[in-house]
Amino acid sequence: MGQNNDKDELIKLEGKEELKPFGRALKIQVMIIGVLWAADTTFFFFEQNFFNTYIDHVLNLGDLYISLMVSLSAVMGLVMNFVWGIISDNTRSKYGRRRPFMLFALIAGVSMFLFAIAGNYLLCVIIDVVFIGITSNAVSVSQRAIIPDKVDLERRGRANGIIQAVSYAGLIIALAFFLLGNELFGIPTIELLNIDVPASGIFQITDIFGISDLFDTKTVISKEGHIILLTFGGIFYAICGITGFIFLKEPDPSELPPKKKFSEELKELINPEELKKQKEFFKVLVAAAIFQTGIGAVMPLLFLFIFDLGLSTIQLLIAIAIGFGVLFPMVIVIGKLADKFGRKKFLPLIFIIIAIAFILVPFVSTNPVNFLLFVVLIPFILIGLLGVQTIINTWAQDELPLGKRGQFYGVFNIVFTVSQFVGSYVGGFFSVLFGRPFIFVAGAIFFLASIPFFLIVKETLKIEK
């Protein structure tokens, strides 16, 4: 575990023109990884949204059933990211150590279809937690660990920028199907509200409440609609996994470090002396967890905040087009800055600008809504929630120990689990106490709080002019 790795290299750059260029073959490999990330984004968006609507709309079960399934799935993901990381680190097949795990996308894709036809809560939980929880995390940790395997430290920032940009195509696809699902397969329903009705009958109380006050309307997606949507999500994920297996290239097994037993890896991981050698990695982990908690404070209530604004479909499309229109080139620029000037030189400035934008978001919720301000702020919102991950991912990859990248990516996954848990409660507290728009202020506080923690991490890309 104490092996030296590329994070200790001294990179000499004589100026902006000296950036190490990408070859055609490497560009293609980076684009393929980006497609895998796009598939991952789509797949987990479907799992997090359509699985939940299936429990609600098709099985007619309450939120507690959804919460139980989601929490069990999160625990499985936390464990399996780490387990698959160790296994992939020590795989020495003729197909490589990461590529074979891309084929687990086939099982995960079929499992998504099986979920749609299950029709039973227990079967749904088993499929989501066991089959999908095990297989999809094998794909995820492998496609993330392969980035530092293939891309050297000098080009890693730009590679992550390209991968992030391509992955947003998956988010756009997922959002499009989410909207289409409601439009094409949504069925308006009427539900009787929970009001005590006298024994003499419901019609006698209409004089008190009015008939419209007794019922609530909502749109549900039919089981057939879920089958179509989830089948598409599963097929798309499986195809992309096969694509990664076929076209990704890996080093010859003879070039890799000697493999170790699973038990040996565990012993090293809990060895305090060995852990001390990775202190910079854990500094990045703590800093990233604080920043990610800010995202966790916003994301659970983000769509509710947007719907609260009461914007028209045209206004939403305009804001989304402008936001993503700025986000795509900005992640490329952020990645380039990370390679030109190091990982942390511009990070505080970027975080401060994003925090200021988040603090201004409550001023959008005026009467009437300040649509112009919303359009101005939406690119900063998207950069904060999605784009800054380019720097954080690059920095974390720099600190992954050679030969243990999969394992430590599994450890790094703690960032997302803890931040989601803490952030959701913090965001809920700010929403209840101050109003829903102030979830962005909560996010800004964590963004700013993470800066000192990032600054104490050693720069991995040293630049000499």
LINPE-V378945 format. One record per run of one state. SS is the DSSP state (@ for helix, = for strand, . for the rest). FROM is the first residue (numbers start at 1). LEN is the number of residues. If there is no record, write none. Layout:
SS	FROM	LEN
SS	FROM	LEN
This chain:
.	1	5
@	6	3
.	9	7
@	16	3
.	19	5
@	24	35
.	59	4
@	63	27
.	90	3
=	93	1
.	94	2
=	96	1
.	97	2
@	99	20
.	119	2
@	121	30
.	151	2
@	153	33
=	186	7
.	193	9
@	202	8
.	210	1
@	211	3
.	214	1
=	215	7
.	222	1
@	223	25
.	248	5
@	253	3
.	256	6
@	262	8
.	270	2
@	272	5
.	277	2
@	279	30
.	309	4
@	313	29
.	342	5
@	347	18
.	365	6
@	371	17
.	388	1
@	389	10
.	399	6
@	405	8
.	413	1
@	414	21
.	435	1
@	436	20
.	456	10
